[in-house]
Amino acid sequence: MTDSHAVIPLGKIEQRIFLIRGEKVMIDTDLSEFYGVQTRRLNEQVRRNKNRFPEDFMFQLNGGEFEDLKSHFATSSSGWGGRRKLPYAFTEHGAIMAASVLNSPRAVEVSVFIVRAFVKLRQTLGDNKELARKLEHLEGKLAQHDRQILNILQAIKELISPKRVPPKRRIGFTAEGYDE
């Protein structure tokens, strides 16, 4: 199934994957939107099946992490009608597990696309690491070439700069300094 026939476009899912605590995660509100359930229902099922969600599958954000995320997506205030609890973050495995505890046809169907988005992101990051390694190698070569070019320029400067020739000493007896 191509991205154009997807229930949810892969690009839309990729935009909702964040790096938090060194993990690529999706926030509970985004996950519940994709799975077609209320966030409250998703979190309710997670609480009922807590043993299926160890910390490497899901964790709750702290206040600072949540504040950092607010710039990425629109959130309502924590006052009237806003979010009253800190959101949960689901890793790739946690997102799959959430689909299994929701046990709806849409959740199962969408979980395939979510896994594909995580895999594509992992491949992109891997490609970027390889590119960064190659750039670092190239920078090392350029630095070495720069040093060699500077040495060549210094040698050329020494060759073209006029040498100060010390005066030749005359051989033999001179009468200089003697009064006649």
C-alpha positions as CSV (number, residue, x, y, z in Angstrom):
1,M,0.0,0.0,0.0
2,T,1.5,3.3,-1.0
3,D,1.5,6.5,1.0
4,S,-1.2,8.0,-1.3
5,H,-3.6,5.1,-0.3
6,A,-2.8,5.2,3.4
7,V,-5.4,5.7,6.0
8,I,-3.1,8.4,7.4
9,P,-0.3,9.8,5.2
10,L,3.1,8.7,6.4
11,G,4.4,12.3,6.4
12,K,1.7,13.3,8.9
13,I,2.7,10.5,11.2
14,E,6.4,11.4,10.9
15,Q,5.7,15.0,11.9
16,R,4.2,13.8,15.2
17,I,7.3,11.7,16.2
18,F,9.4,13.5,18.7
19,L,12.8,12.8,20.3
20,I,12.4,12.9,24.1
21,R,14.8,11.4,26.6
22,G,16.8,10.0,23.7
23,E,13.7,8.0,22.5
24,K,11.6,8.6,19.4
25,V,8.1,8.8,20.7
26,M,4.5,9.8,20.0
27,I,2.4,11.8,22.4
28,D,-0.9,10.2,23.7
29,T,-3.1,12.9,22.1
30,D,-1.5,12.3,18.6
31,L,-1.7,8.5,19.0
32,S,-5.3,8.6,20.1
33,E,-6.2,10.9,17.1
34,F,-4.6,8.4,14.7
35,Y,-6.3,5.5,16.3
36,G,-9.7,7.2,16.2
37,V,-10.3,7.2,20.0
38,Q,-10.4,9.8,22.7
39,T,-7.2,10.4,24.6
40,R,-9.0,9.7,27.8
41,R,-10.0,6.2,26.4
42,L,-6.5,5.4,25.3
43,N,-5.0,6.4,28.7
44,E,-7.8,4.4,30.4
45,Q,-6.8,1.2,28.5
46,V,-3.2,1.8,29.2
47,R,-3.9,2.1,32.9
48,R,-6.0,-1.1,32.8
49,N,-3.1,-2.9,31.1
50,K,-0.2,-1.3,32.9
51,N,1.9,-4.5,32.8
52,R,2.0,-4.3,29.0
53,F,3.6,-0.9,29.1
54,P,7.1,-1.0,30.8
55,E,9.1,2.3,30.8
56,D,10.8,1.4,27.5
57,F,7.3,1.3,25.9
58,M,5.8,4.4,27.5
59,F,6.6,7.1,30.1
60,Q,4.9,10.2,31.4
61,L,6.4,13.5,30.5
62,N,7.6,15.9,33.2
63,G,6.6,19.5,33.3
64,G,9.7,20.8,31.5
65,E,9.4,18.3,28.7
66,F,5.8,19.2,28.2
67,E,6.6,22.9,28.1
68,D,9.2,22.2,25.4
69,L,6.7,20.3,23.4
70,K,4.1,23.0,23.4
71,S,6.0,24.8,20.7
72,H,5.6,21.8,18.4
73,F,1.8,21.5,18.6
74,A,-1.1,23.6,19.8
75,T,-2.3,22.9,23.3
76,S,-5.0,24.5,25.3
77,S,-4.3,26.0,28.7
78,S,-4.2,23.8,31.7
79,G,-7.2,25.8,33.1
80,W,-10.8,25.3,32.0
81,G,-11.1,22.7,29.3
82,G,-7.4,22.2,29.0
83,R,-5.1,19.3,29.7
84,R,-5.0,18.6,33.5
85,K,-2.5,15.8,33.5
86,L,0.9,15.5,31.9
87,P,0.8,13.5,28.6
88,Y,2.2,10.0,28.1
89,A,4.9,9.4,25.4
90,F,4.8,6.1,23.6
91,T,7.8,4.5,21.9
92,E,7.4,2.5,18.7
93,H,6.7,-0.7,20.7
94,G,4.3,1.2,23.0
95,A,2.4,2.5,20.1
96,I,1.9,-1.1,18.8
97,M,0.9,-2.3,22.2
98,A,-1.6,0.6,22.5
99,A,-3.2,-0.6,19.3
100,S,-3.5,-4.1,20.7
101,V,-5.2,-3.0,24.0
102,L,-7.6,-0.8,22.1
103,N,-8.5,-3.8,19.9
104,S,-10.3,-1.9,17.2
105,P,-10.0,-2.5,13.5
106,R,-8.8,1.1,12.9
107,A,-6.1,0.9,15.6
108,V,-4.8,-2.3,14.1
109,E,-4.8,-0.8,10.6
110,V,-3.2,2.5,11.6
111,S,-0.5,0.8,13.8
112,V,1.0,-0.6,10.5
113,F,1.5,3.0,9.3
114,I,2.9,4.1,12.6
115,V,5.5,1.3,12.5
116,R,6.4,2.3,9.0
117,A,6.9,5.9,10.0
118,F,9.2,4.9,12.9
119,V,11.2,2.6,10.5
120,K,11.5,5.4,7.9
121,L,12.6,7.8,10.6
122,R,15.2,5.3,11.8
123,Q,16.5,4.8,8.3
124,T,16.7,8.6,7.7
125,L,18.7,9.0,10.9
126,G,21.0,6.2,9.9
127,D,21.6,7.8,6.5
128,N,22.4,11.1,8.3
129,K,24.9,9.4,10.6
130,E,26.7,7.9,7.6
131,L,26.7,11.3,5.9
132,A,28.0,12.9,9.0
133,R,30.8,10.3,9.2
134,K,31.8,10.9,5.6
135,L,31.8,14.7,6.1
136,E,34.0,14.3,9.2
137,H,36.4,12.2,7.2
138,L,36.4,14.8,4.3
139,E,37.1,17.6,6.8
140,G,40.0,15.7,8.2
141,K,41.5,15.3,4.7
142,L,40.9,19.0,4.0
143,A,42.7,20.0,7.2
144,Q,45.6,17.8,6.2
145,H,45.7,19.3,2.7
146,D,45.5,22.8,4.2
147,R,48.6,22.1,6.4
148,Q,50.5,20.7,3.3
149,I,49.5,23.8,1.2
150,L,50.7,26.1,4.0
151,N,54.1,24.3,4.1
152,I,54.4,24.6,0.3
153,L,53.6,28.3,0.4
154,Q,56.1,28.8,3.2
155,A,58.8,27.0,1.2
156,I,58.0,29.2,-1.9
157,K,58.2,32.4,0.2
158,E,61.7,31.3,1.5
159,L,62.8,30.6,-2.1
160,I,61.7,34.0,-3.5
161,S,62.7,36.2,-0.6
162,P,66.1,37.8,-1.2
163,K,68.8,36.3,1.0
164,R,70.9,38.6,3.0
165,V,74.4,37.8,1.8
166,P,77.0,38.5,4.5
167,P,79.9,40.6,3.3
168,K,82.8,38.6,2.1
169,R,85.9,38.7,4.2
170,R,88.9,39.7,2.4
171,I,91.8,37.4,2.5
172,G,95.2,38.7,3.3
173,F,96.7,41.7,5.1
174,T,94.9,45.0,5.1
175,A,96.2,48.2,6.4
176,E,93.0,49.5,7.6
177,G,93.0,50.9,11.0
178,Y,96.8,51.7,10.9
179,D,98.0,55.2,10.8
180,E,100.7,55.7,8.3
